[in-house]
């Protein structure tokens, strides 16, 4: 089977379970942005110099597959999705992010004012992922505002993830060796 199906040539795409919608549908925009976020996290993970960052980003990427699956289902197909055993985004997933935030904050990372991305390649990659995460959050909110409310935990998870990515970027910056004079 070829990756080229030509089914999207008319400007539509399939949601999970084959329901076709325009490629500009808010659900497609939300899924596409979460997919972009997952790719950005993959780039950050590939360049991570710390096991803490690498391992936690991999776990988050796995969470995003769950999140994207859930967002990629039309409301009328949600019961089937659940019957098929696909997990929803849960408060426990968000709680894992909260635990990571507390772990980093317990190290008393110092920062003042607005962070300027680019102090290190690793932090810059995390900041890029953070901005994409904020856009994914906005796209999921737009889906909700279009009358197709997602599981509320999806928005909470993305909001918490963007906070974590900001903090993780500052942590990565704090790990670099001071510049030599």
N, C-alpha and C positions, 0 to 999 in steps of 0.2 A: 504494500500500500504506500502510495506516495504522500509526502507532506502537502503536495499541491492538490487540493480538492476542487478548486475553482468555485466552491459554493459561496464564497464571500465576494465574488466578483461584482455582484449587484449592490454591494454596500450593506449587506446584512451579515449577521454571524449567529452561531448557535450558542445558546446557554446550555447549561447542563441539562440533560434529557432531551436535547434537540430543538427546543423552542427557539424559533428564529426571531431576531429583533434587529433594528437598525444598529449599525456600528456606533452611532452617536447616542444610543440609549444610555441613560444614567447608570444602569447596572453594568454595562460594558465599560463605561468610563471608570467606574469604581474598580472593577476587576482588573482592567488594564493598568491602573495606577498602582494597585497592590502588587501586580506582577512586576512593574517597574521598580517598586520599592524592594521587592525580593531580590531582583537583579543587582540593585545598588548595595544591598546588604551582602550579597555574594562577593562583590568587588571589594567591599570593606573587609570582609572575612579573609579573602585571598591575600590581602596585603597586611593583615593584622600581625603585629610583632609580639603580641601577648596572648598566651593561651586563654586567659580570662575573656578577652574580646572574641577571639576565634570561636571558642566553644559556646559562648552565650549567643553569638550571632547565628550559629548553626541551629541552635534550639529555637530561636525566634523565627528563622526561615521556615522551619517545620510548622510552627504555629501559623505562619502566613499562608501556608498551603491549605490548612483547615479554614482559615478566614476567607481566603479567595474562593474555596469551594462553596462555602455557605453563601457568600455574596453572589456567586454565579448561578444561583438557583432562583427561578421565578417563584413568587409567593405561592402560586397554585401547585407548584411541584415540591414545596417544602415538606409536606407529609411523606411523600415518596422518598425524599432525601433522608429523612430521619429513619424511615422503615428500612432503607438500604444500609443503615448502620454508620452513616457519615456523622462524625461528631460536630457539635456546634462549638462556637467560641464560648468559653465559660469564664466565670469569675476567677476560677483557679488559674487560668492562663494569665489573666491580668495580675493576679496576686504574685505570680512568679516575677513579673516585671517590677512590681512594688518591692519585692525582696532584693532584686538587683539594685534598685535605686537606693534603698537603705544601706546596702553593702558599700556602695561607692560613697555615699554621703558620710558614712561612718569614718571614712579616711580623711575627712575634712579638706576636701579639694578646695583650693582657693581660686576665686575668680572675681573680677570686678567689671561692672558694666556689661556692655554688649560684647559677645565673643566675635572675633573676626576669624572666620574659617581660614585654614591654611597654615597654621603653625607647624603641623606635621602632616605628612601624607595620610596617615591613618586617621587622624582627627578630621581632616578635610573630607575623607570618604564617609565618615560617620555623619558629619554635618550635611553632606549632600543627601545621604539617606534620610536624615531628619526632615529636610525640606520636602522630599518626596512623600514621606510619611504624613506630613501636615496636609499635603495636597490629597492624598488618599483619604484622609479623614474628611476633608471638605467634599470629596466626591461621594463618599458614603452618606454624608449629611444631605447632599443634593438628591440622592436616591430616596432618602427618607422624605425630603420636602416634596418630591415628585409623587408622593402617595404610595411608595413601596417601602414601608419601614423595615429596616433590617433588624436583626437581633440587636438590642440596645448595647449589649456587651461588645459588639464589634467597634462601635464608636469609642467606647471607654478604652478598649485595648489599644486602638490606634493613638488615642490621646496620650495614654501612658507611655506607649512606645516612643513617641516623639520626644517626650520629656527624658526618657532613659537615654536615647541616642545623643541628645544634647549633653547630658551629664557624662556619658561614656566618652564623648569626644574631649571634654575637658579633662577627664581622667587620663586619657591617652596622652594629651599634651603634658600633663604633670609627670609622666613617666620618662620623658626625654631627658637626656643628660644636658646640663647647662652648657651653653656655647662657651668655647675656649677663647680667652682674650688674646 
